[in-house]
Amino acid sequence: MTKRRLGGRLVRALRWPRLAGTVALCAVVSGAQAQLSDIHPRSPLPDAVVNQAYSVRFMPVNPLGGRPVQWNITPGCLDRTGLAFIPQGGFANSARIVGVPRFRGTFFCTVSALDAGENLVRKVYELSVVNGCNAPRITSVPPSSVDPGVPFTYAVRTAGTRPQTFSALGLPLGLAIDPATGVISGTTDASGAYAVTVIVGGCGRSAIQSFTLTVGSAAVALSLASAPNPAVFGQDIAVSVHASGGGSAPTGSVLLCATAAGQFCAPPAGAPPPGTPPQQIVSFSTAPLDASGNAAFTLKGLAIQNYALQAYYGGDATHQSALSQPVDQFVIKGAVLPPPSARAGRAPTADPTPIPAISLSALMALSLAVLAVAFARRR
């Protein structure tokens, strides 16, 4: 064997122990790094909400070989809460606290993880169960009116998570809302209609309620319409009246009067002069107002004449009385025609004396005869 070959074998023999030592050192370093060191997440855990599903996951940090670890939790720390630790006393890559909590409270539990290398980590966790957030809702019907100079009290009723705060915009002078209780109270003499907005704050979105608050009785406007106009003698006339004003529709009934020339509406709408004959005083028709402030009348048997229609409203607890402007209604002479559909379906009547047809030659002969007679008379 040559010296050159012997030298090469010697170098290779010396290299193998060095390589083996390097591999052993890397294994030691790797074993030192692959050691369970922590559990995620951090404490405290996210809050759980009463009667809402909850789940939080625990992960081992750097377990030996990346293999599953054995999990455990302080015995009894979640008893009767509705929550459970999974897996408890089992091997897994992660663990969870899951369930639906039943009541409020703060709980302290120690979670432990043990890896295959007998490396153990224990960590104390704080878990709070809190009430859920139900945004405020206003459940009360707002007031519509206030009597001037009379002490007034109204409570805004709400639902939702407490505590809540109350505020109001647009209240008349002398009235205020308690920010803690929602009671509007006070005394005011500021007559008028006020646009009021009540705001209730709490968890989640605020609740808002807007309404019109009338101090004193609200003024009412009466509008009146009739059809057909003009009407043919014998036709029924439909009259509609609409009453509006204040924070709510007027209630009660409306009176309607139809007067011809020389006639007067009876009280309370009319004021006939003293000594007016009774036959010249026209009584009212009555119709109820619906929820929208509408009333309907039907006038029958009006003679051929021009009439003035007028409506009167007597008021209610929150609305003043009102008298409409007069509206002219005409009743004319004529025939009440059947509906267009009936007229369209009627067959035409035959003419009993049809006009005979005349030929062109006969017409020319007749013309010549007429001219001859006229010429003879002139001679």
C-alpha positions, 0 to 999 in steps of 0.5 A: 500500500502506498503512502498516499492511500494510507494517508487517505484512510487515516484522514477518513478514520479521523473524520467519522468520530468528529461527524458522530460528535456533531450529530450527538451535539445536535441531538442534545440541542434539539432535545433541549429545545423540544421541551414543553414550556407553556400553555396558550392562551394567556389568562384571563380567558375571554368572558363567557355570557350566561345562556350563550354557548362558550368555547375556548381552546388550550394549546401546548407550547413546544411539546416533546416530539410534537406528540399529544400531551396529557391534560388536566384541570383543578377538580371541581372548579367548573362544577354546576357551571354548565361548562366542561373541560375536554379532554380531562385526564386524556391525551390530545394535541389540545383541550377545550372549555365548552358549554353554556354557562348558567349563572354569573361568577368568576372562576379560577382553574389550574390547567396542566399539560404533561408531555411524553418527556415528563415535562409538566406545565401548570397555569392558573386561569381566570374565567368570568361569566357575565350577563349578556347585553340586551339593547334597550327597548322602549315599551311604553306608549308616549303621552299625547297631551299635557294640561297647562298649569297642572303637575304632569308625570309620565314614566318611560318604560323600557326593557333590556340590560340595566343600568340605562340612562335617559334623556329627552329633546324638545320638552316644553319649558317646565318639564324635564326627564330624570336621567336615571329613572326616565320619569318626565315631570313638571308643570308647564304653561307653554301651550303648543305642540312640541316634537319630543325625542326620548333617548334610552342608552345602555349596552348596545344600540340606544333606543329612540322614541319620537312623538308630538306632545301637545300642551293644551288642546290641539287645533283641528283642521277639517277638510271636506269633499263631495262627489259627484259635483254637480249632481243630477237630481235624484243622485246620491252625493258622497261627502268625505270629511277629514279631521287632523291636528295634534299628536294623535287623530281627533276622536268622536264624531263630525256633523255635516250641514247642507244649506240652500239660499236663505237657510241656516245651519243649526247650532252649534255650528250655525247661528241663525238670526233671532226669529228665523222660521224653523223651516229655514234652519237645517239640522246636522247629519252625524258620522263617526271618525275612524282611527285616521280621522275620516268620516263619510256621509251620503246625502239623498233627495236634495232638490234642484238647488245650489247648496253650501256644505259645512262640517263641524267637529266638537273636539275631544280631550286633546283637540279643539272644536273646528268648523270647516270652510263651506263647499258649494254643491250643485244639484241640476235637472237631468236624467240619471243615465244607466252605467256605461256598461249597461248602455253598451250592452243594450241593443239599438231600437229599430226605426219604424219608418225607414227612409226609402232609397232613391236612384240617381236617374229618378233624382234627376227627373224629379229635379227637371220637373221642379224646374219646369213647374217654376218656369211655368209659374213665372210666365 
